[in-house]
Amino acid sequence: MSNLESAKAAIEAELSHAKQGLAYYNSRIDSLEKMLTQLASVSGSIEGISGVVKGNRGRKPLVSKTAKPGKQKKLGKESSGGNELPFTGADFWPNLVHEQPRSASEILKAAISTLGFTPTKLQAQKLAGRMTFALNALVKAKKIQDSGKGRERRFFKM
């Protein structure tokens, strides 16, 4: 009977490993499909800021280690309700900066109003993070200017 028990344990371990692999490849498929969608929506408009934004966009999807194999969820996905944020590269952030100096919170409010839907709290936080990175990159690339520090910091076009 011990041979049967060890065979059963080996098969269960192999099954668990296969389910983990399946969850990994499902997350890769989602990620790659999202990248294709973003590339299709960009259609060459990135050329204007190619020197500003480099590298991968966003984080890789995280997989919960506490979930049982086969029932893993991507962290943060369950609260989005399938309502992902749209692509915010290319001219999205520079178009929200005007000659009149605006604070980061004013730019964020303008960005939220252009989305076409009311974002969740998590989506608003993600958008704010994107905004911070983009504004700092645009200032560094001298596409826009800033003045002040902290909450008094204002962004404007030259």
C-alpha positions as CSV (number, residue, x, y, z in Angstrom):
1,M,0.0,0.0,0.0
2,S,2.9,2.4,0.6
3,N,3.7,2.3,-3.2
4,L,0.2,3.3,-4.0
5,E,0.4,6.2,-1.4
6,S,3.7,7.5,-2.8
7,A,2.3,7.2,-6.4
8,K,-0.8,9.2,-5.4
9,A,1.4,11.8,-3.7
10,A,3.6,12.1,-6.8
11,I,0.6,12.5,-9.1
12,E,-0.9,15.1,-6.8
13,A,2.4,17.1,-6.8
14,E,2.6,16.9,-10.6
15,L,-1.0,18.0,-10.9
16,S,-0.4,21.0,-8.6
17,H,2.7,21.9,-10.6
18,A,0.7,21.7,-13.9
19,K,-2.0,24.0,-12.4
20,Q,0.5,26.6,-11.3
21,G,2.0,26.5,-14.8
22,L,-1.4,27.0,-16.4
23,A,-2.1,30.0,-14.1
24,Y,1.3,31.5,-15.2
25,Y,0.6,31.1,-18.9
26,N,-3.0,32.4,-18.5
27,S,-1.5,35.6,-16.9
28,R,1.1,35.8,-19.7
29,I,-1.7,35.5,-22.3
30,D,-3.7,38.3,-20.7
31,S,-0.5,40.5,-20.5
32,L,0.4,39.9,-24.2
33,E,-3.2,40.5,-25.4
34,K,-3.2,43.8,-23.4
35,M,0.1,44.8,-25.0
36,L,-1.3,44.1,-28.5
37,T,-4.3,46.2,-27.8
38,Q,-2.1,49.1,-26.6
39,L,0.1,48.8,-29.7
40,A,-2.9,48.9,-31.9
41,S,-4.3,52.0,-30.2
42,V,-1.0,53.8,-30.4
43,S,-0.5,53.3,-34.2
44,G,2.7,55.2,-34.4
45,S,1.8,58.3,-32.3
46,I,4.6,57.5,-29.8
47,E,7.3,59.1,-32.1
48,G,6.7,62.5,-30.4
49,I,8.0,61.4,-27.0
50,S,10.1,58.4,-27.9
51,G,13.0,59.9,-25.9
52,V,10.9,60.4,-22.8
53,V,9.3,57.0,-22.1
54,K,11.5,53.9,-22.3
55,G,11.2,50.4,-21.0
56,N,8.2,48.3,-20.1
57,R,4.9,49.9,-19.2
58,G,3.3,48.9,-15.9
59,R,4.0,46.1,-13.6
60,K,4.0,42.4,-14.4
61,P,0.8,40.8,-13.0
62,L,1.4,39.4,-9.5
63,V,0.0,36.0,-8.5
64,S,-1.2,35.4,-5.0
65,K,0.9,32.8,-3.2
66,T,-1.8,32.2,-0.6
67,A,-4.4,31.0,-3.1
68,K,-4.7,27.3,-3.8
69,P,-3.3,26.0,-7.1
70,G,-5.8,26.3,-9.9
71,K,-7.7,29.0,-8.1
72,Q,-5.0,31.8,-8.3
73,K,-6.0,35.4,-9.0
74,K,-4.0,38.2,-10.2
75,L,-3.7,40.7,-7.4
76,G,-5.6,43.9,-7.9
77,K,-7.6,42.5,-10.8
78,E,-10.7,41.5,-8.8
79,S,-11.5,45.1,-7.8
80,S,-11.2,46.6,-11.3
81,G,-14.3,44.8,-12.6
82,G,-12.9,44.5,-16.1
83,N,-12.8,48.3,-16.4
84,E,-9.1,48.8,-17.2
85,L,-7.6,52.2,-17.5
86,P,-7.0,53.3,-21.1
87,F,-3.5,53.9,-22.6
88,T,-2.1,57.1,-21.2
89,G,1.1,57.5,-23.2
90,A,2.0,59.6,-26.2
91,D,0.2,62.9,-26.0
92,F,-2.2,62.2,-23.1
93,W,-0.3,64.0,-20.4
94,P,1.3,66.8,-22.5
95,N,-2.2,67.7,-23.7
96,L,-3.3,68.3,-20.1
97,V,-0.5,70.8,-19.4
98,H,-1.3,74.3,-20.6
99,E,0.5,77.7,-20.6
100,Q,-1.4,78.5,-17.4
101,P,0.4,76.9,-14.5
102,R,-1.6,74.0,-13.0
103,S,-1.0,71.8,-9.9
104,A,-0.6,68.1,-10.1
105,S,-4.1,67.6,-8.5
106,E,-5.7,69.9,-11.1
107,I,-4.0,67.9,-13.9
108,L,-5.2,64.7,-12.3
109,K,-8.8,66.0,-12.2
110,A,-8.5,66.9,-15.9
111,A,-7.2,63.4,-16.7
112,I,-10.1,61.7,-14.8
113,S,-12.6,63.9,-16.6
114,T,-11.2,62.8,-20.0
115,L,-11.5,59.1,-19.2
116,G,-15.2,58.8,-20.0
117,F,-16.0,56.9,-16.8
118,T,-15.6,57.3,-13.0
119,P,-12.5,55.3,-12.0
120,T,-12.4,53.3,-8.8
121,K,-10.1,54.3,-6.0
122,L,-7.5,51.8,-7.1
123,Q,-7.7,53.1,-10.7
124,A,-7.4,56.7,-9.5
125,Q,-4.3,55.8,-7.6
126,K,-2.8,54.0,-10.6
127,L,-3.6,57.1,-12.8
128,A,-1.9,59.4,-10.2
129,G,1.2,57.2,-10.3
130,R,1.3,57.3,-14.1
131,M,0.8,61.1,-14.0
132,T,3.7,61.6,-11.5
133,F,6.1,59.6,-13.7
134,A,5.0,61.2,-16.9
135,L,5.2,64.8,-15.5
136,N,8.6,64.2,-14.1
137,A,9.8,62.7,-17.4
138,L,8.4,65.6,-19.4
139,V,10.1,68.1,-17.1
140,K,13.4,66.2,-17.4
141,A,13.0,66.1,-21.2
142,K,12.3,69.9,-21.2
143,K,8.9,69.4,-22.9
144,I,7.2,71.2,-20.1
145,Q,8.4,73.4,-17.2
146,D,7.7,73.4,-13.5
147,S,8.0,75.8,-10.6
148,G,7.8,75.5,-6.9
149,K,8.2,72.4,-4.6
150,G,5.9,69.9,-3.0
151,R,2.2,70.8,-3.1
152,E,3.1,74.3,-4.5
153,R,4.6,72.7,-7.6
154,R,3.0,73.9,-10.8
155,F,3.4,72.6,-14.4
156,F,3.1,74.6,-17.5
157,K,4.2,74.7,-21.2
158,M,6.9,77.0,-22.3
